[in-house]
Amino acid sequence: MSSVATLKPRADAPRAAAEDAAIANPPPPARRRRRWPWVLVLLLLAGGAGYYYMTTQAPPATPTPVATEAADPVMQLNSFEVITLAPQRLSRSVKITGPLSPARQTALTAQVAGTIESVSARPGDTVIEGQILAQIDVTDLRVRLEQQRATMEATQAQLALAQTQLQSTRTLSERGLSSQSSLESAQSNVNALTAQVEALRAQVTSAEIALGHATIRAPFDGSVAARAIEPGQTVNVGGALLTVVDLSEMEVQAAAPLSAISSIVAGQTATLSVEAFSGQSVTATVERINPVAIEGTRSIAVYLDLPNPDRLFRGGMFTTGAIEIAALEDAIALPEAAIREDQEGLYALKIVDGVLVRQPIERGERWTTGNLIDIPSGLAAGDVVVTAPLFELAPGMRVAFSER
């Protein structure tokens, strides 16, 4: 008997068939969902809610008024940009510099030769006129003086005798008892002896002067500035002894520009600042002007007198200052920046009731004082003028002063 194998169906046959079919025929890809319509809807809803809030909750806007005419601008000025004019003194000056020196100073020298016996003055000592400062030994001088006096006295005795003889001879000659030649000889002898006496008298005077010169005295009230001798030292005629200065009057030997020499004359006033006295000014007077320029420079020496009653200034101090060569009293003046010019000429901006006014002016000379220019006409005391170089300003503008 033949046997036939019987195939039993698989229990999961339908599931397997389905998987095989899926593999053989895959499903088409799923379509992507679109989301932007929903975003648009949300934005429209938010906009509507905002509009609703603005129209129901926000206060109504205040309408802006329409200006019918623009207001005039007001320029703000600072107080230092304007000036209230007042009469003032203007001057023009020439700058000078130079050292101080005592107006009176004497270097005492020996008038006679000899040995220094004593010195009673030292540098810095104050002395008065006639005070003894030093003494030269006078022994030789006294001997010489006595010799001259003795010789003169002897000659005077001879002269007296000759005069007596002359008188006798004249009497005899008048009586005819003496010749004319005897009379002339007697007269000649008297004349010779008279001349000798006069010469000897001059020698005695010279010896007395030499004796006086041995005592060194102060020539004037002042101070000892230098001492070149010591006791025991031998000096010759002309040897340096001491230097005495008078500090009550000082002299300034100032150097001025040669170009300004024609403007400087004696009697002009100078204002000076002295070294070591900063912040103080003193007044000096031009005394004289050197006719020759200082060698190697374009300057000329001008000598000024400076009173020093308190003896504060000392020789060698340096000064700077200026000589006033011209002046203008009660002048109205402006700085250069305040003077403007247009097609009509020179003018200044004057403030009248808060408005800038074009004020025509006449320009004068430039002065050293504040580097100002005098205004001969156009402005007066009390006028308020713009001095700052503000080119945006123009006549007719309104101005006000800033509180700063």
C-alpha positions in Angstrom: 0.0 0.0 0.0 1.3 3.3 -1.0 1.4 6.0 1.4 0.8 9.6 0.4 2.2 12.4 2.5 -0.5 14.8 3.6 0.5 18.5 4.0 -1.2 20.3 6.8 -1.7 23.9 6.5 0.2 26.3 8.9 -1.8 27.8 11.5 -0.3 31.3 10.8 -0.5 31.0 7.0 -2.9 34.0 6.6 -0.5 36.3 8.6 2.5 35.1 6.6 0.7 35.7 3.4 -0.2 39.2 4.5 3.4 40.0 5.4 4.6 38.7 2.0 2.0 40.8 0.2 3.1 43.9 2.1 6.7 43.3 1.2 5.8 42.8 -2.4 3.5 45.8 -2.6 4.6 48.5 -0.1 2.0 51.2 0.7 2.5 54.7 -0.8 4.2 57.3 1.6 1.9 59.2 3.8 1.2 62.9 2.9 2.7 65.6 5.3 0.2 67.7 7.1 0.2 71.4 6.5 0.2 73.7 9.7 0.6 77.3 8.3 -3.1 78.0 8.0 -3.4 77.6 11.7 -0.6 80.0 12.3 -2.2 82.6 10.1 -5.5 82.2 11.9 -3.8 82.8 15.3 -2.0 86.0 14.0 -5.3 87.4 12.7 -7.0 86.6 16.0 -4.1 88.4 18.0 -4.3 91.5 15.7 -8.0 91.7 16.2 -7.7 91.5 19.9 -5.0 94.3 19.9 -7.2 96.5 17.8 -10.1 95.9 20.1 -8.0 96.9 23.1 -6.6 100.0 21.6 -10.0 101.3 20.4 -11.8 100.5 23.7 -9.1 101.0 26.4 -6.4 103.6 25.2 -7.3 107.3 25.7 -7.9 109.3 22.5 -4.7 111.1 21.2 -4.6 114.8 21.7 -4.4 116.5 18.3 -1.2 118.6 17.7 -2.0 122.2 17.1 -0.8 123.6 13.8 1.5 126.6 14.3 0.3 129.5 12.3 3.7 131.3 12.4 7.3 130.2 13.5 8.6 131.9 16.7 11.8 134.0 16.4 14.9 132.0 17.7 16.6 133.4 20.7 20.4 133.1 20.8 21.9 132.4 24.2 25.0 134.4 25.1 27.4 134.1 28.0 28.4 137.1 30.1 32.0 136.8 29.0 31.0 137.1 25.3 29.8 140.7 25.7 31.2 143.9 27.2 29.6 147.0 28.8 31.7 149.9 27.5 33.2 152.4 29.9 35.8 155.1 29.4 39.3 153.9 30.1 42.9 155.0 29.8 44.8 153.4 26.9 48.5 153.4 26.5 51.2 152.2 24.1 54.5 151.0 25.5 57.9 149.5 24.6 59.1 146.5 26.5 62.5 146.8 28.3 64.7 144.6 30.4 67.9 145.3 32.4 69.7 145.1 35.7 69.6 147.5 38.7 72.6 149.3 40.0 73.0 152.1 42.6 72.7 155.5 41.1 75.7 156.7 43.2 78.6 154.4 43.8 82.2 155.2 44.4 85.3 153.0 44.3 87.6 154.6 46.8 91.3 154.5 45.8 94.5 155.5 47.6 95.5 159.1 46.9 98.8 158.6 48.7 101.2 155.7 49.1 101.7 154.1 52.4 100.9 151.3 54.9 97.3 150.6 55.9 97.1 151.4 59.6 93.5 150.5 60.3 90.2 149.6 58.5 87.0 150.3 60.4 84.4 149.3 57.7 83.3 146.0 56.3 81.1 145.1 53.4 77.4 145.6 54.3 78.1 148.2 56.9 76.0 151.4 56.8 78.1 154.5 56.8 77.4 158.3 56.9 79.1 161.0 55.0 82.5 161.9 56.5 82.9 158.7 58.6 86.4 157.3 58.8 86.6 154.0 57.0 90.4 153.4 56.9 93.7 155.1 57.9 97.0 155.1 56.1 100.2 155.7 58.2 101.0 159.4 58.1 104.5 159.5 59.7 106.3 160.2 56.4 103.6 162.6 55.3 103.9 164.6 58.5 107.7 164.9 58.1 107.3 166.1 54.6 104.7 168.7 55.6 107.0 170.0 58.4 109.9 170.3 55.9 107.8 172.3 53.5 106.5 174.6 56.2 110.1 175.3 57.5 111.4 176.1 54.0 108.5 178.4 53.4 109.0 180.2 56.7 112.7 180.7 55.9 111.9 182.1 52.5 109.3 184.4 54.0 111.9 185.8 56.3 114.2 186.4 53.4 111.4 188.1 51.5 110.7 190.4 54.5 114.4 191.4 54.6 114.5 192.0 50.8 111.4 194.2 51.1 113.1 196.3 53.8 116.2 196.7 51.7 114.0 197.7 48.7 112.3 200.4 50.7 115.7 201.8 51.8 117.1 201.7 48.3 114.1 203.5 47.0 114.4 206.3 49.6 118.1 206.8 48.8 117.4 206.8 45.1 114.8 209.5 45.6 117.4 211.6 47.4 120.0 210.9 44.6 122.2 208.8 47.0 121.6 205.5 45.2 121.8 204.5 41.6 118.9 203.3 39.5 120.6 199.9 39.0 120.7 199.3 42.8 117.0 200.0 43.0 116.2 197.6 40.2 118.3 194.9 41.7 116.6 195.3 45.1 113.2 195.1 43.3 114.2 192.0 41.4 115.3 190.3 44.6 111.9 191.0 46.2 110.1 189.6 43.2 112.1 186.4 43.2 111.6 185.8 46.9 107.9 186.5 46.5 107.6 183.8 43.8 109.5 181.3 45.9 107.2 181.9 48.9 104.2 181.3 46.7 105.7 178.1 45.4 106.6 176.9 48.8 103.1 177.8 50.1 101.6 175.6 47.3 103.9 172.7 48.4 102.8 173.1 52.0 99.2 173.0 50.8 99.9 169.9 48.8 101.5 168.2 51.8 98.5 169.1 53.9 96.1 167.6 51.3 98.2 164.4 51.1 98.1 164.2 54.9 94.3 164.5 54.7 94.1 161.8 52.0 95.7 159.4 54.3 92.4 159.3 56.2 89.8 157.5 54.1 86.3 158.9 54.7 82.8 158.0 53.4 81.9 160.3 50.5 78.2 160.1 51.2 75.6 158.3 53.2 75.4 154.7 52.0 76.7 151.2 52.5 80.1 149.5 52.0 79.8 147.2 49.0 83.4 146.0 48.8 86.7 146.1 50.8 90.1 145.4 49.1 92.5 146.2 52.0 93.6 144.9 55.4 95.7 146.5 58.1 99.4 146.3 57.5 98.9 146.2 53.7 101.0 148.6 51.6 99.1 150.5 48.9 100.3 152.6 46.1 98.7 155.7 44.6 95.5 154.5 42.8 95.3 151.2 44.7 91.7 150.0 45.4 90.5 150.5 48.9 86.7 150.3 49.4 83.5 150.7 47.4 80.6 152.7 48.9 77.1 152.7 47.3 74.0 154.7 47.9 70.9 152.6 47.6 68.3 155.4 48.0 68.4 155.9 44.3 68.7 153.0 41.8 69.5 153.2 38.1 68.1 150.7 35.5 70.3 150.2 32.5 67.6 148.8 30.3 67.8 147.4 26.8 65.1 148.7 24.4 64.5 147.7 20.8 66.4 149.9 18.4 63.3 150.2 16.2 61.5 152.1 19.1 64.3 154.6 19.9 62.5 157.4 18.1 59.6 157.1 20.5 61.6 157.1 23.7 62.4 160.5 25.3 63.7 161.6 28.7 60.9 162.1 31.2 58.7 159.2 30.1 57.4 156.8 32.7 58.1 153.1 32.9 56.4 150.4 34.9 58.8 147.7 36.1 58.7 144.4 37.8 61.8 143.7 39.9 63.3 140.2 40.4 62.5 138.8 43.9 59.5 141.0 44.2 57.0 139.2 42.0 53.5 140.6 41.9 54.7 144.1 42.7 55.3 146.9 40.2 57.3 150.1 40.6 57.5 153.3 38.6 60.8 154.6 37.0 61.6 157.6 34.9 63.7 157.7 31.7 66.7 159.9 32.5 68.9 159.6 29.4 69.4 157.4 26.3 72.7 156.1 25.0 73.4 157.5 21.5 75.1 154.2 20.4 73.5 150.8 20.1 74.7 147.9 22.2 77.4 146.1 20.2 76.2 142.9 18.7 72.5 143.5 19.3 69.6 145.4 17.9 69.1 147.1 21.2 70.0 150.5 22.7 70.7 151.3 26.4 68.1 153.4 28.2 68.9 154.7 31.7 66.0 155.0 34.1 65.9 156.5 37.6 64.2 154.3 40.2 63.6 155.7 43.7 64.4 153.2 46.5 63.7 155.0 49.8 63.3 151.7 51.7 66.5 150.3 50.4 64.6 147.1 49.3 66.2 146.9 45.8 69.9 145.9 45.5 72.4 146.2 42.8 72.4 143.4 40.3 68.7 142.6 40.5 67.0 142.1 37.2 64.0 144.1 36.0 61.4 143.7 33.2 58.8 146.2 32.2 57.6 148.7 29.7 58.1 152.4 28.9 54.9 154.2 28.2 55.4 156.2 24.9 51.8 157.3 24.3 48.5 157.5 26.2 44.8 158.2 25.5 42.5 159.3 28.3 38.7 158.5 28.6 38.7 156.2 25.5 36.1 153.8 24.3 37.8 150.7 23.0 37.0 147.2 21.7 39.0 144.0 21.2 39.7 143.1 17.6 37.1 140.3 17.6 34.3 142.7 18.3 34.9 144.7 15.2 33.0 143.3 12.2 32.9 144.4 8.5 30.4 144.0 5.7 29.8 145.7 2.4 28.7 148.9 4.2 31.8 149.1 6.3 32.9 148.5 9.9 30.3 147.9 12.6 29.7 146.3 16.0 26.8 144.3 17.2 25.2 146.3 20.0 22.5 144.8 22.1 19.4 147.0 22.5 16.3 145.6 24.4 17.5 142.0 23.7 18.0 142.5 20.0 21.2 142.7 18.0 21.7 146.1 16.3 24.2 146.9 13.6 26.1 149.9 14.9 28.5 151.6 12.4 31.8 152.5 14.0 35.1 154.3 13.3 38.3 152.3 14.0 41.2 154.1 15.7 44.7 152.9 16.7 45.8 149.7 18.4 47.0 150.1 22.0 49.1 148.0 24.2 46.5 148.1 27.0 44.6 144.9 26.6 45.5 144.9 22.9 42.5 147.1 22.4 41.5 149.4 19.5 40.0 152.7 20.3 36.7 153.7 18.8 36.6 157.4 18.1 32.9 157.4 17.1 29.9 155.1 16.9 29.8 153.8 20.5 29.4 155.4 23.9 29.8 154.5 27.6 27.1 152.0 28.7 26.6 150.3 25.3 26.6 146.6 25.5 28.5 145.0 22.6 29.2 141.4 21.5 32.9 140.7 21.7 33.0 137.0 20.9 33.7 136.0 17.3 30.3 134.4 16.9 29.8 134.4 13.1 26.3 133.0 13.2 25.0 136.2 14.9 23.4 138.9 12.7 21.6 142.1 13.2 17.9 141.7 14.1 18.4 138.5 16.1 17.0 138.2 19.6 19.5 137.3 22.3 19.4 136.4 26.0 22.1 135.7 28.6 22.7 132.2 29.8 22.5 131.7 33.6 25.8 129.8 33.5 
